[in-house]
Amino acid sequence: MRRNTEDICKDLMKEFEATLVEELIPGILHNFANPLNGIMGRSKLLQRRLQNEGSAEDQGHRPAFSPELFNKLTNDINLISRDTDKLTDLLQTVAEKFYTVNKTGMERINLSELIRKEMSFFEFYLEFRHNIKKNIDLDRDIPEITGIPAEISLSLWSIIRFSMQQMKDCEIKELSIATRKENSRVCIDIRNTASGIGENSGILTEKLNAGELLLDGNHPYCSLLRAFFLLKKYDAGFTIGRESGSSLISITIPYRKISN
């Protein structure tokens, strides 16, 4: 089945939206709950301590912030500030993701910076946050590519999520992502400790070369193939296989300007 990149992007957007209820919202609420609970708890404690000092003054006692109380109040304020900053960062991560997947114009994109944001967003997936070891080696100085942020973001999301799902039954779960410059291309290497894509990897090559998508939306490689097709629009090259005991998906994209 042949489809244009706009339709494929819409398909990936639907998949992304479908994960919100079951996979993302629980993680978002969980991550927001920790700093919110800290802010609320410390705020109430600080309020009580200040009220106690006010009551002492009303009763004719001179309120005195002892060194011990002063240190406690200072600590409460510092913890409230820390949790407020953490909550702000979480909100920023969510806002940036939803902003990016709705940007449909051609722009200059630093893939390392985009991947950094994607990895921050993946922390809302509880499995990713708590059960997968991450090794991230991003070259911040790689050249920018020209592309549509929504397409690149959704493609990377799909590939990283595929790598995460591959490790579902692995005893050791480790994901490594690295970026680098190689000649006139930017390279992204995504490795995981799963046994590999397996014998069906030929399906990917066959369908990709033929310009066809898998008909079965539930096929484990359907979303991955959609991501490859979107990136192929930018003259991307792909290597899929095993290297040093890890499954590897390597993507290279030229950083010269690509016409729409």
RADAUR-V508775 format. One record per residue. N is the residue number from 1. RES is the residue in one small letter. D_CENTER is the distance of its C-alpha to the mean C-alpha in whole Angstrom. Layout:
((N,RES,D_CENTER) (N,RES,D_CENTER))
This chain:
((1,m,30) (2,r,29) (3,r,27) (4,n,26) (5,t,22) (6,e,23) (7,d,23) (8,i,20) (9,c,18) (10,k,19) (11,d,19) (12,l,15) (13,m,15) (14,k,17) (15,e,15) (16,f,12) (17,e,14) (18,a,16) (19,t,13) (20,l,13) (21,v,17) (22,e,16) (23,e,13) (24,l,11) (25,i,14) (26,p,15) (27,g,12) (28,i,12) (29,l,16) (30,h,16) (31,n,14) (32,f,16) (33,a,19) (34,n,19) (35,p,20) (36,l,22) (37,n,24) (38,g,24) (39,i,25) (40,m,28) (41,g,29) (42,r,30) (43,s,31) (44,k,33) (45,l,35) (46,l,35) (47,q,37) (48,r,39) (49,r,40) (50,l,41) (51,q,43) (52,n,45) (53,e,46) (54,g,47) (55,s,49) (56,a,51) (57,e,52) (58,d,53) (59,q,55) (60,g,57) (61,h,55) (62,r,54) (63,p,50) (64,a,49) (65,f,45) (66,s,46) (67,p,44) (68,e,42) (69,l,41) (70,f,40) (71,n,38) (72,k,37) (73,l,36) (74,t,34) (75,n,32) (76,d,31) (77,i,31) (78,n,28) (79,l,26) (80,i,26) (81,s,25) (82,r,22) (83,d,21) (84,t,21) (85,d,19) (86,k,16) (87,l,16) (88,t,16) (89,d,13) (90,l,12) (91,l,13) (92,q,12) (93,t,9) (94,v,9) (95,a,12) (96,e,11) (97,k,8) (98,f,11) (99,y,13) (100,t,12) (101,v,12) (102,n,16) (103,k,17) (104,t,19) (105,g,21) (106,m,22) (107,e,20) (108,r,20) (109,i,16) (110,n,15) (111,l,13) (112,s,12) (113,e,11) (114,l,9) (115,i,7) (116,r,7) (117,k,6) (118,e,3) (119,m,3) (120,s,4) (121,f,3) (122,f,3) (123,e,6) (124,f,8) (125,y,9) (126,l,12) (127,e,12) (128,f,9) (129,r,10) (130,h,14) (131,n,15) (132,i,13) (133,k,14) (134,k,12) (135,n,14) (136,i,12) (137,d,15) (138,l,14) (139,d,17) (140,r,17) (141,d,20) (142,i,20) (143,p,21) (144,e,20) (145,i,20) (146,t,21) (147,g,19) (148,i,18) (149,p,14) (150,a,14) (151,e,15) (152,i,13) (153,s,9) (154,l,11) (155,s,12) (156,l,9) (157,w,7) (158,s,11) (159,i,11) (160,i,8) (161,r,9) (162,f,13) (163,s,13) (164,m,12) (165,q,14) (166,q,17) (167,m,17) (168,k,18) (169,d,21) (170,c,21) (171,e,23) (172,i,21) (173,k,17) (174,e,15) (175,l,13) (176,s,13) (177,i,12) (178,a,14) (179,t,15) (180,r,19) (181,k,22) (182,e,25) (183,n,28) (184,s,27) (185,r,23) (186,v,20) (187,c,18) (188,i,15) (189,d,16) (190,i,14) (191,r,16) (192,n,16) (193,t,19) (194,a,20) (195,s,23) (196,g,22) (197,i,22) (198,g,26) (199,e,29) (200,n,27) (201,s,25) (202,g,28) (203,i,27) (204,l,24) (205,t,27) (206,e,29) (207,k,28) (208,l,26) (209,n,29) (210,a,31) (211,g,28) (212,e,28) (213,l,25) (214,l,26) (215,l,28) (216,d,26) (217,g,23) (218,n,23) (219,h,23) (220,p,20) (221,y,20) (222,c,20) (223,s,17) (224,l,16) (225,l,20) (226,r,19) (227,a,16) (228,f,18) (229,f,21) (230,l,19) (231,l,18) (232,k,22) (233,k,23) (234,y,22) (235,d,24) (236,a,21) (237,g,23) (238,f,21) (239,t,22) (240,i,22) (241,g,23) (242,r,24) (243,e,24) (244,s,25) (245,g,25) (246,s,21) (247,s,20) (248,l,19) (249,i,17) (250,s,18) (251,i,18) (252,t,20) (253,i,20) (254,p,23) (255,y,23) (256,r,26) (257,k,26) (258,i,26) (259,s,28) (260,n,26))
